[in-house]
């Protein structure tokens, strides 16, 4: 496996965190808009499934970033020990 410099990993992961933050803000905005609309019908099963898919993507993405950062830190520590 080729070594990827830590700064490249960090830049990539920071960009991923930006995408996750944007998705979370969009979901929050949608929730608040729905709460403000008194005549909005109750969510359907399809709506709930879509929200679940979105939240699942967010959770997996955060987990991937965590794992990538742990791997980058371990790789840097291994290199420093040499």
Order of alpha helices (4+ residues) and beta strands (2+ residues): alpha-alpha
